[in-house]
């Protein structure tokens, strides 16, 4: 059978005209032209509409739409529809539904950003609130610029690797989280039929290489902490400098210091109660005991920044808002210190291990607000456990301000088992 020609297609009269191998040109009473493919699907005959007809002027070949995948085109030339019909017949022979394949391919895939939002909406109920927030924040900060406006079906392994390049060495722990979350989005898009493949995990690993380990935060040797405290105390009192000194005396994280409000402070009891919503690491409410050095810092900041209410930040910026992490870390950078504020937690922990050997390890860990199993706390008796933490931080405060401090003696630590 002789197939159709471009000339015949342009002048064809109403009716069904066969090109061969189940492909037909359908011409309506008004002259409207479309393509039909007749194919056997699991033993049943199906007529599948392939789209409209592209009528290019005779003798000329149109290049319009050549950058669009064949399955996504809604209007096809004779050569294009012949190729598409072959693909769909092969799909039918493989047991697939060619109509479903065509419908899936012609459904416009969303952008990567839209896929992120869809994945977050569908999956976040099974995540913790912290993970749900971090999922969006990390992709917004590190993936939206290079990938956000790309169609999710066109995101390649090279695209993902290029996105990670900027933080792969400088922020390895964050880079790995971003890579994992990109994989979640691409797997979700694949399950939704927006892309034909899942996340290209192995290819990305080949392109990025082995990730650098995050390592520990550079920490000041505890022996040098008293001299540095003395240096800070001799300088002009600023919010950033006082916040750093408060961080040193309490062993708290920078974010914990920056988020603290006067509502959380009880100066008479010498306690800093952090509610559960602010405890990102442990997701448990935590009380930090305040030594004399910490209380002294709070008295100074109240003079420098008199609070108007209980919800005012301890260390506020000029507008009364929360200071940035840069406000604290800049103090150490300006002092040409090769360490970071977070490192003082390690300084305290090392000091406790070497200078306070009678302090039980769980007590020292709890002083840093690390998660301690409840059974361990009960074994020491809750009241005694808090009292031991207070004694430890009191001695740490005395050590760094070079006031009187001593090694805690066995009589100072009364362990009362409730077992």
BELRA-V185288 format. One record per pair of residues at least 12 apart in sequence whose C-alpha atoms are under 7 Angstrom apart, sorted by the first residue. I is the first residue (numbers start at 0). J is the second residue. Records with the same first field share a line. If there is no record, write none. Layout:
I = J + J
This chain:
0 = 19
2 = 18 + 19
3 = 18
9 = 54
12 = 26
13 = 26 + 27 + 28 + 30
14 = 26 + 27
21 = 36 + 37 + 38
22 = 35 + 36 + 37
23 = 35 + 36
32 = 51 + 52
33 = 50 + 51 + 52
34 = 48 + 49 + 50 + 51 + 52
35 = 47 + 48 + 49
36 = 48 + 49 + 84
38 = 88
40 = 91 + 96
41 = 94
47 = 98
50 = 73 + 74 + 75
51 = 73 + 74 + 75
52 = 74 + 75 + 76
53 = 74 + 75 + 76
54 = 76
69 = 83
70 = 83 + 101 + 104 + 105
71 = 104 + 105
103 = 192
108 = 150 + 151 + 152 + 193
109 = 150 + 151
110 = 147 + 148 + 149 + 150 + 151
111 = 146 + 147 + 148 + 149 + 150 + 151
112 = 143 + 147 + 148
114 = 151 + 184 + 188
115 = 184
118 = 184 + 187
134 = 180
137 = 177
138 = 177
142 = 162
145 = 162
151 = 194
152 = 193 + 194
156 = 199 + 202 + 203
157 = 203
159 = 203
160 = 203 + 206 + 207
167 = 210
168 = 211
171 = 210 + 211 + 212 + 213
172 = 213
182 = 198
185 = 197 + 198
186 = 198
216 = 339 + 341 + 342
217 = 338 + 339 + 342
218 = 338 + 339 + 342 + 343 + 345 + 346
219 = 338 + 342 + 343 + 346
220 = 346
221 = 346 + 347 + 350
224 = 399
225 = 398 + 399 + 400 + 401
228 = 399 + 400
238 = 314
239 = 326 + 327 + 330
240 = 327 + 330
241 = 296
242 = 256 + 314 + 327
243 = 327
245 = 293 + 296
247 = 343
248 = 292 + 293 + 396
249 = 289 + 293
250 = 343 + 344 + 347 + 367
251 = 344 + 367
252 = 341
253 = 324 + 341
257 = 314 + 321 + 322
258 = 312 + 321
259 = 312 + 313
260 = 309 + 310 + 311 + 312 + 313
261 = 309 + 310 + 311 + 312 + 313
262 = 309 + 310
269 = 288 + 289
270 = 286 + 287 + 288 + 289
271 = 286 + 287 + 288 + 289
272 = 285 + 286 + 287
273 = 285 + 286
281 = 369 + 370
285 = 368
287 = 366
288 = 389
290 = 392 + 393 + 396
291 = 396
292 = 396
328 = 340
344 = 367
348 = 363
351 = 363
354 = 406
355 = 406 + 407
357 = 407 + 409
362 = 384 + 387 + 388
363 = 388
366 = 388
377 = 417
378 = 416 + 417 + 418
379 = 414 + 415 + 416
380 = 415 + 416 + 417
383 = 413 + 414
387 = 412
